[in-house]
Amino acid sequence: MVRLTIDNKKIKVEEGTTLLETAQKLNIEIPTLCHHQALKPYGACRVCLVEVIKGSRLGLVASCTYPAEEGLVARTETERVKRARRLSIELLLARCPTSEKVREVALELGVKKVRFKEEKEECILCGLCVRVCEEAIAKSAISFINRGADREVTTPFKIGSLACIGCGACVYLCPTGAIKIEDVRKCRRLDFWNTKLELKKCKVCGKHFVPLVELDYLKDRIKSFEEMELPEEALEVCPKCRKRILSEKAGEFIFGEKYP
Amino acid sequence: MRLRCPSDLVKARKLIRSRYDPKKTCVTVCCGTGCLASGARDVAETFRKEIDRRGLRPRVNLRITGCHGFCERGPLVVIYPKRIFYQRVKVLDVDEILSQTILKRKIIERLLYVDPMTGKKIVYENEVPFYKKQRRLIFGNNGRIDPTKISYYIALDGYTALAKVLYKMSPQQVIAEIKRSGLRGRGGAGFPTGQKWELCRNANSRLKYIICNADEGDPGAFMDRSLLEGNPHSVLEGMIIGAYAMGAEEGYIYVRNEYPLAIKHLTIALKEAQEWGLLGKNILGSNFSFRIRINRGAGAFVCGEESALIASLEGRIGEPRPRPPFPAQEGLWGKPTNINNVKTWANIPLIINKGARWYSKIGTKTSKGTMVFSLVGKINNTGLVEIPMGISLRKMIYEIGGGIPNGKKFKAVQTGGPSGGCIPARLIDLPVDYEKLTRAGSMMGSGGMVVMDEDTCMVNVARYFLSFTRDESCGKCTPCREGIKQMYEILDNITKGKGKESDLGLLKELAQIVKDSSLCGLGQTAPNPVLTTLRYFPEEYLAHIKDKRCPAHVCQDLIRYSLIVEKCIGCQICNKACPTGAISGEKKEPQRIDQKKCIRCGACYEACKFEAIRVE
């Protein structure tokens, strides 16, 4: 355990806890954009900066990556912190003026006007999509390309991905809504990744609902269907039908065979 | 030959020296990359052929060396033992050098160096002011050894320090010695080397790595390259000593792929060191084993940053990660790792051989030893300069650099690479050390030094350096990626005459916060050119913004070329030089410039011999 102070509040936390997690325990609010609790800390967006004083060291650090250390004193509300957070969010707002999420955080931090040249990007390059694809799905279908001002996230060679299973985890985590997912008849479209995937029919209703590659991936990952007391075919039934069948089964169980 | 103990090394050295007669004439040809570019390879080949053809082999040796540092004057030929110094030698001069200088002991006046400050011709290398004012501790041997043969290095006491360390010093003693010497990292940040080693030594792990950072990315800087090309064993010896001190068994040299000659010489050096038993298993019979591998970098500037370099070595995208954990705790493949710059490693054998006390007497209170700078830009003597820390910029620029060409006025000097700052002429007596440079808003960096004269526009300079860092930022964190881009946009607008007075405040705010909140050293230093030019040259910014005028006549959108009718004799040279056909007129009549067609390239201005074209 290590003892530290954030905004004059003392706390004891496990070693390895980040400053952000510590602050959350103290109900101190710190805005974030590139952070997700299920993924490794990244420290890119810089809106979670806090000021840290340790010995003679005094500096701004990203609270999402900085580990709690014995005797550390951190401040989240100093003028230096506010200035830095405001500038980062203003820069992101200049990049993505239409993004709801960015505007929301900007407003929280008191940034109303952008003084810089505006662009029309939708992606803030927080890397959540890249990291969830690598860390949680273990597919690494997407990554960053180029560096500096030319950096972007995309698939290899910017063509339809061979690794993407169309699970949509990236869509779910994207804070700006830049990545969109759409099922059009027999096809799942992820236009942001230039990727189209063929869908499989539901065994019951016949509606196309899951990409073939995702189904293979799931079958591969679920090692023992028996252990889960789940027939392998269960995966081939769409969630809607699965729900209906389950509720029917439950009804029969409770009310007897005459149900409904 | 495999050396099995320190006395083997001493015997080998004696043997090598006995075969070498110091009184015998030896022609050395510099074949560093700079001299190769001016044709040194052909000069060296011609020497070889001519010496053979004339049957001079018994009387004359030929040695191909690495970079001597005075690249401005290449190809360089130095004739030992007297060290007669010939510069800008061409293939056609070889015959004359052999027949006159070697055979008749006559000096060829035409090939001598003329001191631009005094106009005097100089015969011997050690009298050339460029070399005389330097203190070449780690670069001195570059001109004396053939980097492709380990025997030259051994003859000059090479690997003595390694033998001493392995047999007479404990790892703790080595670290204490380096700490006492006051050596600080030569890669930029200037962290005390001994302390860094100690952190790695104390890290609890069986596996440790050490890395030589040779990813020199500053535009115009080539110190590390020249050292690897010209004296690779000095770097290897430093690394082996470091490995022993820290307890590492594996090392890497991360070198840019754009340095083919450095890679070639390193590869040869590694092979030879291994064959001689100075690297690999059971080094000099001491039971200590260490091996080094070369990793070629793909040329991203950001990979010079420790954590980005490690990521790149591991095969991932070269992006920095937040610290802590520091590389000394968790570095390459999660193991404790120590990274030092090429020059830092090359200092190690020197400190071990001559002692920390001797070393710590060189330099200033906080900056010890010598520093190598690549002196470039508007300066007479372009090249590599090694000076003791603490000498003034004035001495660097006027005494060693030979002043500014064409009698122009010195305006500023930019130190520390693309993210260093511009120091103005009025601070010319500033001593060069880590603290003084930082206080002036610049930094030591890895040793880049770009001299600027009165024809340089400081706003344009800031814009240029930001265009570099904008492209070379890895793009991971917001302030660096977006902030540098926006600073560049503002500067670009100012140079185009579209700046507003409020831009200056915005630029300053942006620069300060990007410096304060970026993830790694790149973003934390990239605003330096903006901050220093704003601090030292505010009037130039105002001239661009308020008067829509570029005082140095550089920014194309703010200048205009016009003809002075009285001076124009109608020779039409300007007419021919103009790429857009903007100049017209009859022969022997004053010409006219069509401002609509003119792209302000300045070709006419350069071409006119009668100063009939004015820029305003």
Interface residues (C-beta under 8 A of the other chain):
Chain A: P41 G43 A44 C45 R46 V47 L49 L60 V61 A62 T65 Y66 P67 R80 R83 A84 L87 S88 L91 L92 A94 R95 R115 F116 K117 I124 L125 G127 S143 F144 N146 R147 G148 A149 D150 R151
Chain B: A300 V302 I317 R321 P322 P324 T469 R470 D471 E472 S473 C474 G475 K476 C477 T478 P479 R481 E482 G483 I484 K485 Q486 E489 L506 E509 L510 I513 V514 D516 S517 S518 L519
